[in-house]
Amino acid sequence: MRTKNTVEKYNREGLRLIRFYKQKTGALDLSGFPEWLTAQKPSLRKNTWYLYKQAAMTVLRSLGEPDDMIEKLAKEGAEGCLGGRLPIKKALLERDVEKLRKAAKGVGNWNALAWLLAGRATGLRPVEWKNAKLEEGPEGPVLVVENAKHTNGRGNGPVRHLHLTELRARVLSEDPAALEAWEALTNHLANVKRAREKGPRGFEKYYEACRQGLHRLSLLAGIKGISLYTSRHQFAADSKRAGHSHPQTAAEMGHASDRTAVTHYGRRVQGRPGTPLPLPSPEEVKTVRKKLGPSNGPHREQK
């Protein structure tokens, strides 16, 4: 079953494709849309084609277009598409961050960079920022996050709590890395709050603006493969490098299983040593499904 966020993503992309189709062809209706979209396959990678195909079918259904138009797309596989996938970075190296800083110009670039650095400090999925809240707990600040994948059984409960006690302590001691992470986090949360106050789709519009802003910034900096999701990969690598157990890393990232982060996310060798990291609530660590053996390195528990 598709999540609400997935449906919204397909609708946005499908409507964008329709606008582009009408702009390029001058068509007043959608009768030729399936054929036009299929003709784009030689310039698309397979994963992009599948995204476009699902988005187009979703929007055509919502617009009440004839079933035969949807069936034409449903029958189209990935034959004729470009091979492979566009490589996506699974590490946010300091040298790349420095290039991004030097290339940043204007509010759009800086907002995108703040999002990227806030994600690196916390590991949130981009969509999870919409309802994230920074609260003051008994031992320090806590970032409360609604798990995006909870509805389809891939999230570790509806909410996770990231305890930022170490980050706050290092900010008070004027640690440069902690100061940068804290500034990015608080600025990004303020930006998201302002965006949400602009209307029902305020966050989605801000998300898209930052996504495009980061793409433009990465081109200026000469870096390929950077996305807002790259910071989540780096967070996973930092957590592993710090010696957090598999269940701890899973709880920090909102995974239901301890296998996901180990198998699909940034590698320990890419982690940044000494990085201030949040800690999950012990209760949330206990609910992670344990499929792997004990991890190497110290096991830090939240007191």
Secondary structure, DSSP 8 states (H G I E B T S, - for coil): ---HHHHHHHHHHHHHHHHHHHHHH--SSSTTHHHHHHTTGGGSBHHHHHHHHHHHHHHHHHTT--HHHHHHHHT--STTSBSS-----S---HHHHHHHHHH--HHHHHHHHHHHHHHHHH---GGGGGG-EEEEETTEEEEEEE-TTGGGT-BSSSEEEEE-HHHHHHHHTT-HHHHHHHHHHHHHHHHHHHHHTT-TTHHHHHHHHHHHHHHHHHHHHT--S--TTHHHHHHHHHHHHTT--HHHHHHHHTBSBTHHHHHHS--GGGS-TT----EE-HHHHHTSB--S---SS------
